[in-house]
Amino acid sequence: MDSPTHIVHIPRRFVLQEWGGSETFIAEVSPRLQAKGFSASILTTKALDPTPEETYKGIPIKRFSYGYPYWGLAKGARGQLDKKAGNLFSFALLWHLLRLKEVDLIHLHTGKRLGGIARYCAIKKHVPYVISLHGGNLAVPKDEQDTWTEPTKGAVEWGKLLGYLVGSRRVLDDAAAIICVGKDEYEAMRGSYPGKLVEYLPNGVDIDRFAKGDGVAFRTAHGIPADRFVYLTVARMDVQKNQLGLVRQLPALLATVPNAHLLFLGHVTNRAYVESVTDEARALGVLDRVTIVPGVPYADQALVDAYHAADCFTLPSLHEPFGMVVLEAWASGLPVAVSRRGGLAALVTEGADGLFFDPQAPAGDPLGMAAVLASLARDTPLRKILGAAGRATATASYSWDIITTRLIDIYRRVYADFIS
């Protein structure tokens, strides 16, 4: 056998209600792997979802108990760590994976202690593992990284020994391949691991699913008047995504686009941040021009309808490893305007399938958010050109079928090298 048959995906969590990029990748490629003769399954923890077993599109999911190895964690800290980058450990997943017979290749979607568990078990079972980097620490400012560990302040960590035992610091070193979603991370990993298989494999999009939606129904459901020019941002409500910066430029945008309306759709990972967004909109007198729709599951038709309720898509992120939502906007036929940051700079071609702005430029700057977004509202032909070009880009390069075919090629190369 020169190709792996049984693929086991291991993400830190797999939550149908609070979706993220890694969950989307796994959920989209796994059924396509099945259709091509592979067996795919998901092993993860009960972080944010205690359901022990279920299936998603025919893919079996098993979730295991877990913990954060700290003494003295504050009340509510576990939930905060579950939402963002908590360094957990699962003995139950470790024992299950060691006993699992049907596994030819492990596809890891996280690092740290859980990544160490996968590494340890792969070595013990004599099977290869690959790791996908869905946007790690390369572009994340230190002050934001500090928020990830904020819930552990005042607690005493005893889990470093666990990490040492499973080799959590060697997850990248011992991986058979490193798969990077973002171009900047890909370049960095190639430099750090010159002798290793490092592949750039972006996220994809379901072209057919996002092609049609009921925008009128979405506007009606959320009280958005039909005459508003809607700028949609689909992203979790978090400092990184910079919804607050966009709200601060809304008065300047309204000066040239009087019917402008911001629509924010995404899961809340930072409740205090959401409050700061609404407080700022209220203080600026533009609260009636801001709609926040939290927690729409990825599989919900409302997600597709939201794109079709918009006139333009914008992503004002302060940093962004890739930008899967740009693909969804393109598949929906929307023109896009995004930050020239991280993976977005490699994804979008200025003037061809989108526009860039500087998310930190002041409102009067011609390269700032307000100016660029206003230019789109004023130029109907440009919006049509960018929307059509974006859809063509998504169809030609980013359909999930194309991404899955490329992933299978990586699996086969890794497996062939491993058994040779």
C-alpha positions as CSV (number, residue, x, y, z in Angstrom):
1,M,0.0,0.0,0.0
2,D,1.6,3.3,-1.2
3,S,-1.2,5.6,0.0
4,P,-2.6,6.1,3.5
5,T,-6.2,4.9,4.0
6,H,-7.2,5.9,7.5
7,I,-6.7,9.6,8.2
8,V,-7.2,10.9,11.7
9,H,-7.7,14.7,12.2
10,I,-6.8,16.1,15.6
11,P,-7.9,19.7,16.3
12,R,-7.9,21.3,19.7
13,R,-11.7,21.5,19.5
14,F,-14.4,20.8,16.9
15,V,-17.4,22.9,17.7
16,L,-20.4,23.2,15.4
17,Q,-21.7,26.3,17.1
18,E,-18.5,28.4,17.4
19,W,-16.8,27.7,14.1
20,G,-13.2,28.6,13.2
21,G,-10.9,28.2,10.3
22,S,-9.5,24.8,11.3
23,E,-13.0,23.4,11.9
24,T,-14.0,24.6,8.4
25,F,-11.0,23.0,6.8
26,I,-11.6,19.7,8.5
27,A,-15.3,19.7,7.8
28,E,-14.9,20.5,4.1
29,V,-12.0,18.2,3.2
30,S,-13.1,15.1,5.2
31,P,-16.2,14.3,3.2
32,R,-14.3,14.8,0.0
33,L,-11.6,12.5,1.3
34,Q,-14.3,9.9,2.0
35,A,-15.6,10.3,-1.6
36,K,-12.1,9.6,-2.9
37,G,-11.8,6.3,-1.0
38,F,-10.1,7.5,2.2
39,S,-11.5,7.0,5.7
40,A,-11.5,10.2,7.7
41,S,-12.3,10.7,11.4
42,I,-11.9,13.4,14.0
43,L,-10.5,13.1,17.5
44,T,-10.7,16.1,19.7
45,T,-11.5,17.4,23.2
46,K,-14.8,18.5,24.8
47,A,-13.7,22.1,24.8
48,L,-16.9,24.1,24.3
49,D,-18.8,21.0,23.3
50,P,-19.3,18.0,25.8
51,T,-20.9,15.8,23.2
52,P,-18.8,12.6,23.3
53,E,-19.7,11.2,19.9
54,E,-21.5,12.4,16.8
55,T,-21.1,12.6,13.1
56,Y,-20.9,15.6,10.7
57,K,-21.6,14.9,7.0
58,G,-20.9,11.3,7.7
59,I,-17.5,11.9,9.5
60,P,-17.3,10.4,12.9
61,I,-16.3,12.7,15.8
62,K,-15.1,11.6,19.2
63,R,-14.5,14.1,22.0
64,F,-12.5,13.4,25.1
65,S,-12.3,14.9,28.6
66,Y,-9.4,17.4,29.1
67,G,-8.0,19.8,31.6
68,Y,-5.7,22.8,32.0
69,P,-2.7,21.8,34.2
70,Y,-2.8,24.7,36.6
71,W,-3.5,25.1,40.3
72,G,-5.6,28.0,41.3
73,L,-7.3,28.9,38.0
74,A,-9.9,31.7,38.5
75,K,-13.6,31.0,38.1
76,G,-14.5,31.3,34.4
77,A,-10.9,30.9,33.3
78,R,-11.5,27.5,31.7
79,G,-14.2,28.9,29.4
80,Q,-11.9,31.7,28.3
81,L,-9.1,29.3,27.6
82,D,-11.4,27.1,25.6
83,K,-12.3,30.0,23.3
84,K,-8.8,31.1,22.6
85,A,-5.6,29.1,22.4
86,G,-5.8,27.4,25.9
87,N,-2.9,24.9,26.3
88,L,-4.9,21.9,27.4
89,F,-4.0,18.2,28.0
90,S,-6.2,15.1,27.5
91,F,-5.2,11.8,29.0
92,A,-8.3,10.2,27.6
93,L,-7.4,11.2,24.0
94,L,-3.9,10.0,24.6
95,W,-5.0,6.5,25.7
96,H,-7.6,6.2,22.9
97,L,-5.1,7.2,20.2
98,L,-2.5,4.8,21.5
99,R,-5.1,1.9,21.2
100,L,-6.5,3.0,17.9
101,K,-5.8,0.4,15.2
102,E,-7.1,2.0,12.1
103,V,-4.8,4.9,11.6
104,D,-2.3,5.3,8.7
105,L,-1.6,9.0,9.1
106,I,-2.4,11.7,11.7
107,H,-3.2,15.2,10.6
108,L,-2.6,17.5,13.4
109,H,-4.3,21.0,13.6
110,T,-2.8,22.3,16.8
111,G,0.5,22.4,18.6
112,K,1.4,22.8,22.3
113,R,0.4,19.9,24.6
114,L,-2.3,18.4,22.4
115,G,0.2,18.5,19.5
116,G,2.7,16.7,21.7
117,I,0.1,13.9,22.4
118,A,-0.3,13.4,18.7
119,R,3.5,13.4,18.1
120,Y,4.0,10.9,21.0
121,C,1.3,8.5,19.7
122,A,2.5,8.7,16.1
123,I,6.0,7.7,17.1
124,K,4.8,4.9,19.3
125,K,2.4,3.6,16.6
126,H,5.0,4.0,13.8
127,V,2.8,6.2,11.6
128,P,3.6,9.6,10.1
129,Y,1.9,12.8,11.1
130,V,1.6,16.2,9.4
131,I,0.6,19.5,11.0
132,S,-1.4,22.3,9.6
133,L,-0.6,25.8,10.8
134,H,-3.8,27.7,10.6
135,G,-2.3,31.0,11.6
136,G,0.2,30.8,14.5
137,N,2.2,33.4,16.3
138,L,4.2,35.0,13.5
139,A,2.0,38.0,12.9
140,V,0.3,38.2,16.3
141,P,1.4,41.2,18.4
142,K,2.8,40.4,21.8
143,D,0.1,42.3,23.6
144,E,-2.5,40.2,21.9
145,Q,-0.6,37.0,22.7
146,D,-0.7,38.1,26.3
147,T,-4.5,38.1,26.3
148,W,-4.4,34.3,25.5
149,T,-2.7,33.6,28.8
150,E,-4.5,36.3,30.8
151,P,-6.9,33.7,32.4
152,T,-3.9,31.8,33.9
153,K,-2.5,34.8,35.8
154,G,-2.2,34.1,39.4
155,A,-2.4,30.3,38.8
156,V,0.5,27.8,39.2
157,E,1.3,25.8,36.1
158,W,2.3,22.2,36.7
159,G,1.8,21.0,33.1
160,K,5.3,21.6,31.8
161,L,6.3,18.1,32.7
162,L,3.4,16.7,30.7
163,G,4.6,18.7,27.7
164,Y,8.1,17.4,28.2
165,L,6.9,13.8,28.3
166,V,5.0,14.0,25.0
167,G,7.6,16.2,23.3
168,S,5.4,19.2,22.8
169,R,8.4,21.4,21.9
170,R,9.3,19.0,19.1
171,V,6.0,18.9,17.3
172,L,7.2,20.8,14.3
173,D,10.7,19.2,14.3
174,D,9.3,15.6,14.0
175,A,6.4,16.3,11.7
176,A,6.6,14.6,8.3
177,A,5.3,17.7,6.7
178,I,4.3,21.2,7.8
179,I,1.2,22.6,5.9
180,C,0.8,26.4,6.1
181,V,-2.5,28.2,5.4
182,G,-0.8,31.6,5.2
183,K,2.0,32.7,2.8
184,D,4.0,34.5,5.4
185,E,4.0,31.5,7.7
186,Y,5.0,29.3,4.7
187,E,8.0,31.5,3.9
188,A,9.0,31.5,7.6
189,M,8.7,27.7,8.0
190,R,10.7,27.1,4.8
191,G,13.5,29.2,6.3
192,S,13.4,27.4,9.7
193,Y,13.1,23.9,8.3
194,P,15.0,23.8,5.0
195,G,15.2,20.0,4.9
196,K,11.6,19.3,5.6
197,L,8.5,19.1,3.4
198,V,6.8,22.5,3.9
199,E,3.7,23.2,1.8
200,Y,1.5,26.2,1.2
201,L,-2.1,25.0,1.2
202,P,-4.7,27.7,1.6
203,N,-8.2,27.3,2.8
204,G,-11.0,26.8,0.2
205,V,-14.6,27.7,-0.3
206,D,-17.8,25.9,-1.4
207,I,-18.4,27.8,-4.6
208,D,-21.9,26.5,-5.2
209,R,-23.1,27.0,-1.6
210,F,-22.3,30.7,-1.6
211,A,-23.5,31.4,-5.1
212,K,-27.1,32.1,-4.0
213,G,-28.7,33.5,-0.9
214,D,-31.7,35.5,0.3
215,G,-30.3,38.9,1.2
216,V,-33.7,40.6,1.4
217,A,-34.8,38.1,4.1
218,F,-31.6,38.6,6.1
219,R,-32.0,42.4,6.1
220,T,-35.7,42.1,7.1
221,A,-34.8,39.7,9.9
222,H,-32.3,42.1,11.4
223,G,-34.0,45.4,10.7
224,I,-31.6,46.7,8.1
225,P,-33.4,49.1,5.8
226,A,-33.4,48.3,2.1
227,D,-31.8,51.6,1.1
228,R,-28.7,51.1,3.2
229,F,-25.3,50.5,1.6
230,V,-24.2,47.5,3.7
231,Y,-20.5,46.8,4.4
232,L,-20.3,43.3,5.8
233,T,-17.5,42.0,8.0
234,V,-17.6,38.2,8.9
235,A,-15.1,37.6,11.7
236,R,-15.1,36.7,15.3
237,M,-15.7,39.7,17.6
238,D,-12.1,40.2,18.8
239,V,-9.4,42.8,18.9
240,Q,-7.5,41.2,16.0
241,K,-10.4,41.7,13.7
242,N,-10.6,45.5,14.4
243,Q,-14.3,46.1,14.2
244,L,-13.7,48.9,16.6
245,G,-11.4,50.7,14.2
246,L,-14.0,50.5,11.5
247,V,-16.7,51.9,13.8
248,R,-14.4,54.8,14.6
249,Q,-14.2,55.7,10.9
250,L,-17.9,55.4,10.4
251,P,-18.7,59.1,10.9
252,A,-16.1,60.0,8.2
253,L,-17.6,57.3,5.9
254,L,-21.1,58.6,6.5
255,A,-20.0,62.1,5.4
256,T,-19.5,60.8,1.8
257,V,-21.8,57.7,1.9
258,P,-24.9,58.9,3.9
259,N,-26.6,55.5,3.7
260,A,-23.6,53.5,4.9
261,H,-24.3,50.6,7.4
262,L,-21.9,48.3,9.1
263,L,-22.9,44.6,9.5
264,F,-20.7,42.6,11.8
265,L,-21.3,38.8,11.9
266,G,-19.2,36.5,14.0
267,H,-18.7,34.6,17.2
268,V,-17.9,36.5,20.4
269,T,-14.5,35.5,21.8
270,N,-14.1,38.7,23.7
271,R,-17.3,40.0,25.3
272,A,-15.6,43.1,26.7
273,Y,-14.5,44.0,23.1
274,V,-18.1,43.7,21.8
275,E,-19.2,46.1,24.6
276,S,-16.4,48.5,23.6
277,V,-17.6,48.4,19.9
278,T,-21.2,49.2,20.9
279,D,-20.1,51.9,23.4
280,E,-18.0,53.6,20.8
281,A,-20.8,53.5,18.2
282,R,-23.2,55.0,20.8
283,A,-20.7,57.8,21.8
284,L,-20.2,58.7,18.1
285,G,-24.0,58.8,17.5
286,V,-23.9,56.0,14.9
287,L,-25.3,53.1,16.8
288,D,-28.3,52.9,14.5
289,R,-25.8,52.3,11.6
290,V,-24.2,49.2,13.2
291,T,-25.7,45.7,13.3
292,I,-24.0,43.0,15.3
293,V,-25.1,39.4,14.6
294,P,-23.2,37.0,17.0
295,G,-22.8,33.3,16.8
296,V,-24.1,32.2,13.3
297,P,-22.9,28.6,12.8
298,Y,-21.0,27.9,9.6
299,A,-23.6,25.4,8.4
300,D,-26.4,27.9,8.9
301,Q,-28.0,29.3,5.7
302,A,-28.1,32.7,7.4
303,L,-24.3,32.9,6.8
304,V,-24.8,32.7,3.1
305,D,-27.8,35.1,3.2
306,A,-25.6,37.7,5.1
307,Y,-23.2,37.9,2.2
308,H,-26.1,38.4,-0.2
309,A,-27.5,41.1,2.0
310,A,-24.3,43.1,1.6
311,D,-23.1,45.5,-1.1
312,C,-19.5,45.2,-0.2
313,F,-17.3,43.0,2.0
314,T,-14.6,44.4,4.2
315,L,-12.1,42.8,6.6
316,P,-10.3,45.5,8.7
317,S,-8.0,43.0,10.6
318,L,-4.8,44.2,12.3
319,H,-3.3,40.9,11.3
320,E,-4.7,38.0,9.3
321,P,-3.0,34.6,8.5
322,F,-5.2,34.0,5.4
323,G,-8.8,35.3,5.3
324,M,-11.1,32.4,4.4
325,V,-14.1,34.8,4.6
326,V,-12.7,36.7,1.6
327,L,-13.2,33.5,-0.4
328,E,-16.7,33.3,0.8
329,A,-17.3,36.9,-0.3
330,W,-15.8,36.2,-3.7
331,A,-18.0,33.1,-4.1
332,S,-21.0,35.3,-3.3
333,G,-20.0,37.8,-6.0
334,L,-19.1,40.6,-3.6
335,P,-16.4,43.3,-4.1
336,V,-13.9,43.2,-1.3
337,A,-11.8,45.8,0.5
338,V,-9.4,44.5,3.1
339,S,-6.3,45.3,5.3
340,R,-3.0,45.0,3.6
341,R,-1.9,42.7,6.4
342,G,-0.4,39.1,6.5
343,G,-2.1,36.6,4.3
344,L,-4.5,39.1,2.9
345,A,-1.7,40.8,1.1
346,A,-0.9,37.6,-0.8
347,L,-4.5,36.6,-1.3
348,V,-6.0,39.8,-2.9
349,T,-4.6,41.5,-6.0
350,E,-5.0,45.2,-5.7
351,G,-7.4,46.7,-8.3
352,A,-8.0,43.2,-9.9
353,D,-10.1,41.3,-7.4
354,G,-10.1,43.7,-4.5
355,L,-8.8,46.8,-2.8
356,F,-6.5,47.4,0.1
357,F,-6.5,49.9,2.9
358,D,-4.3,50.6,5.9
359,P,-6.4,49.7,8.9
360,Q,-4.5,52.1,11.2
361,A,-4.5,55.1,8.9
362,P,-6.5,58.1,10.1
363,A,-9.9,58.8,8.6
364,G,-8.7,61.5,6.3
365,D,-5.9,59.4,4.8
366,P,-6.7,58.4,1.1
367,L,-5.3,54.9,2.0
368,G,-7.5,54.7,5.1
369,M,-10.6,52.6,5.6
370,A,-13.1,55.4,5.2
371,A,-11.7,56.7,1.9
372,V,-11.3,53.3,0.3
373,L,-14.7,52.1,1.4
374,A,-16.3,55.3,0.1
375,S,-14.7,54.9,-3.2
376,L,-16.4,51.5,-3.7
377,A,-19.8,52.9,-2.8
378,R,-19.4,55.7,-5.4
379,D,-18.2,53.4,-8.2
380,T,-20.9,50.8,-9.3
381,P,-18.9,49.6,-12.3
382,L,-15.8,48.9,-10.2
383,R,-17.9,46.9,-7.7
384,K,-19.2,44.8,-10.5
385,I,-15.7,44.2,-12.0
386,L,-14.2,43.3,-8.6
387,G,-17.1,41.0,-7.7
388,A,-16.9,39.1,-11.0
389,A,-13.1,38.9,-10.8
390,G,-13.2,37.7,-7.2
391,R,-15.6,34.9,-8.1
392,A,-13.4,33.8,-11.0
393,T,-10.4,33.7,-8.7
394,A,-12.2,31.7,-6.1
395,T,-13.5,29.2,-8.7
396,A,-10.2,28.8,-10.4
397,S,-7.9,28.4,-7.4
398,Y,-9.8,27.9,-4.1
399,S,-12.6,25.4,-4.5
400,W,-12.5,22.8,-1.8
401,D,-12.2,20.1,-4.5
402,I,-9.0,21.6,-5.7
403,I,-7.7,22.0,-2.1
404,T,-8.6,18.4,-1.2
405,T,-6.8,17.1,-4.3
406,R,-3.6,19.0,-3.3
407,L,-4.0,17.7,0.3
408,I,-4.2,14.1,-1.0
409,D,-1.0,14.6,-2.9
410,I,0.8,15.7,0.3
411,Y,-0.6,12.7,2.2
412,R,0.7,10.3,-0.5
413,R,4.2,11.9,-0.7
414,V,4.5,11.8,3.1
415,Y,3.3,8.2,3.3
416,A,5.5,7.0,0.5
417,D,8.6,8.6,2.1
418,F,7.7,7.1,5.4
419,I,7.3,3.5,4.3
420,S,10.3,3.6,1.9
